[in-house]
């Protein structure tokens, strides 16, 4: 049968694409066209990522997966955001290292697809824990090593005091964050609400 006369309406070129590479065809028909608000959010998230020390593309990919609420393959991500495929691959690896993106597989499709949680509290917890492991814990470790060093007495006056104060502050804040992260989302929201009202009351005094 001549595909140009097929009653399904598939054009000859499209028919050939499908026969040659089903996965490529699937990518063509599933590419997501960003609407203005979604595009604005993703671009802004990329800008904020840069300010937080995160690669712009990494932040944009995470924003895309979060807004879409469904799995994407790497090719579709590259087409939707207009970035290089190699950049997407590296960014996805970084997001997986942060545990913000996971690999999923779809029935009848051999490619890896990627998705993120749409639960904002779950994402917040993952981000806080990741930043703590990469930034806070190493700093706390260094401060403790400084205070236990036999070279500390030879430092300038006040050095030990300031290091102890810094360590105490970071330990208190870390303990507070740990307690907050153990709460259920509803309880945490109520706790934050009470804290905000208490803060307003204290300021009025």
C-alpha positions as CSV (number, residue, x, y, z in Angstrom):
1,X,0.0,0.0,0.0
2,X,1.2,3.5,-0.9
3,X,1.6,5.3,2.5
4,X,0.6,8.6,0.8
5,X,-2.9,7.1,0.3
6,X,-3.2,5.5,3.7
7,X,-6.6,6.4,5.3
8,X,-4.8,7.1,8.6
9,X,-3.5,10.3,7.2
10,X,0.1,9.6,7.9
11,X,2.3,11.4,5.3
12,X,4.9,9.5,3.4
13,X,7.8,11.2,5.2
14,X,6.3,10.6,8.6
15,X,5.6,7.0,7.7
16,X,9.3,6.5,6.8
17,X,10.4,8.2,10.1
18,X,8.2,5.7,12.0
19,X,9.6,2.7,10.2
20,X,13.2,3.7,10.5
21,X,13.2,4.8,14.1
22,X,10.2,4.5,16.4
23,X,12.0,6.2,19.2
24,X,12.8,9.3,17.1
25,X,9.2,9.4,15.9
26,X,8.0,9.3,19.5
27,X,10.3,12.2,20.4
28,X,8.9,14.3,17.5
29,X,5.3,13.9,18.4
30,X,5.8,14.3,22.2
31,X,8.0,17.4,22.2
32,X,6.6,19.9,24.7
33,X,5.9,23.5,23.7
34,X,6.4,25.8,26.6
35,X,3.6,28.3,27.3
36,X,4.5,31.8,28.4
37,X,4.1,31.4,32.1
38,X,5.9,28.0,32.2
39,X,8.7,29.5,30.2
40,X,9.0,32.5,32.5
41,X,9.1,30.2,35.5
42,X,11.8,28.0,34.0
43,X,14.0,30.9,32.9
44,X,13.7,32.5,36.3
45,X,14.5,29.2,38.1
46,X,17.6,29.0,35.9
47,X,18.7,32.5,36.9
48,X,18.1,31.7,40.6
49,X,20.1,28.5,40.2
50,X,23.1,30.6,39.0
51,X,22.9,32.8,42.1
52,X,22.8,29.7,44.3
53,X,25.8,28.2,42.7
54,X,23.9,25.8,40.5
55,X,24.4,25.5,36.8
56,X,21.7,27.3,34.9
57,X,20.7,24.3,32.7
58,X,20.6,22.1,35.8
59,X,18.0,24.4,37.4
60,X,16.0,24.8,34.2
61,X,15.7,21.0,33.7
62,X,14.5,20.5,37.2
63,X,12.0,23.3,36.8
64,X,10.7,21.7,33.5
65,X,10.3,18.3,35.1
66,X,8.6,19.8,38.1
67,X,6.1,21.8,36.1
68,X,5.3,19.1,33.6
69,X,4.7,16.5,36.3
70,X,5.6,13.6,33.9
71,X,8.7,11.8,32.7
72,X,10.9,13.2,29.9
73,X,13.6,11.5,27.9
74,X,16.9,13.4,27.4
75,X,16.1,14.3,23.7
76,X,12.8,15.8,24.6
77,X,14.4,17.9,27.4
78,X,17.0,19.1,24.9
79,X,14.4,20.1,22.3
80,X,12.0,21.7,24.8
81,X,14.7,23.9,26.4
82,X,16.8,24.4,23.3
83,X,20.1,23.2,24.9
84,X,22.7,20.8,23.7
85,X,22.1,17.1,24.3
86,X,25.5,16.7,26.0
87,X,24.6,19.6,28.4
88,X,21.4,17.8,29.2
89,X,23.2,14.5,30.0
90,X,25.7,16.2,32.3
91,X,22.9,18.2,34.0
92,X,20.8,15.1,34.6
93,X,23.8,13.3,36.2
94,X,24.1,16.3,38.6
95,X,20.4,16.2,39.4
96,X,20.6,12.5,40.1
97,X,23.6,13.0,42.4
98,X,21.4,15.5,44.3
99,X,18.6,12.9,44.4
100,X,16.3,15.4,42.7
101,X,15.7,13.4,39.6
102,X,15.2,9.6,39.2
103,X,15.3,7.4,36.1
104,X,12.0,5.7,35.1
105,X,11.1,3.5,32.1
106,X,7.9,3.5,30.0
107,X,6.2,0.5,28.5
108,X,7.4,-0.2,25.0
109,X,10.2,2.4,25.1
110,X,13.8,1.4,25.7
111,X,15.1,4.9,26.5
112,X,15.7,6.3,30.0
113,X,13.2,8.8,31.1
114,X,13.6,11.2,34.0
115,X,11.2,12.6,36.5
116,X,11.2,14.6,39.7
117,X,8.8,14.8,42.7
118,X,6.0,17.3,42.5
119,X,5.8,17.4,46.3
120,X,7.4,20.7,47.2
121,X,8.1,19.7,50.8
122,X,9.9,16.5,49.6
123,X,12.0,18.6,47.2
124,X,12.8,21.1,50.0
125,X,13.9,18.3,52.3
126,X,16.2,16.8,49.7
127,X,17.7,20.2,48.8
128,X,18.3,21.1,52.5
129,X,19.9,17.7,53.2
130,X,22.1,17.9,50.1
131,X,23.3,21.4,50.9
132,X,24.0,20.4,54.5
133,X,26.1,17.4,53.5
134,X,28.1,19.5,51.0
135,X,28.4,22.8,52.9
136,X,27.4,22.8,56.6
137,X,28.8,19.4,57.7
138,X,32.4,20.0,56.3
139,X,32.4,23.5,57.9
140,X,31.4,22.1,61.3
141,X,34.1,19.5,60.9
142,X,36.8,22.1,60.3
143,X,35.7,24.2,63.2
144,X,35.9,21.2,65.5
145,X,39.3,20.4,64.2
146,X,40.5,23.9,64.8
147,X,39.3,23.9,68.4
148,X,40.9,20.6,69.1
149,X,44.3,21.6,67.5
150,X,47.3,22.0,69.8
151,X,48.1,25.1,67.7
152,X,45.0,27.0,68.9
153,X,46.7,28.6,72.0
154,X,49.2,30.3,69.6
155,X,46.5,32.2,67.7
156,X,45.5,35.8,68.2
157,X,43.3,36.8,71.1
158,X,39.7,36.2,70.5
159,X,40.2,33.6,67.7
160,X,39.2,30.7,69.9
161,X,36.1,32.6,71.2
162,X,34.9,33.5,67.7
163,X,35.4,29.9,66.4
164,X,33.5,28.5,69.4
165,X,30.7,31.0,68.9
166,X,30.5,30.1,65.2
167,X,30.5,26.4,65.9
168,X,27.8,26.8,68.6
169,X,25.6,28.8,66.2
170,X,25.9,26.3,63.4
171,X,25.2,23.3,65.7
172,X,22.1,25.0,67.1
173,X,20.8,25.9,63.6
174,X,21.6,22.4,62.3
175,X,19.7,20.8,65.2
176,X,16.7,23.1,64.6
177,X,16.6,22.2,60.9
178,X,16.9,18.5,61.7
179,X,13.9,18.8,64.0
180,X,11.8,20.7,61.4
181,X,12.6,18.2,58.8
182,X,11.3,15.4,61.0
183,X,7.9,17.0,61.1
184,X,5.1,16.1,58.7
185,X,4.3,18.8,56.1
186,X,1.0,19.8,57.8
187,X,2.6,20.0,61.2
188,X,5.6,22.0,59.8
189,X,3.2,24.5,58.1
190,X,1.4,25.0,61.4
191,X,4.7,25.4,63.3
192,X,5.9,28.0,60.8
193,X,2.6,29.8,61.0
194,X,2.8,30.0,64.8
195,X,6.4,31.1,64.7
196,X,5.5,34.0,62.3
197,X,2.6,35.1,64.5
198,X,4.9,35.0,67.6
199,X,7.5,37.0,65.8
200,X,4.9,39.7,64.9
201,X,3.8,39.8,68.5
202,X,7.3,40.3,69.8
203,X,8.0,43.1,67.3
204,X,4.9,45.0,68.5
205,X,6.0,44.9,72.1
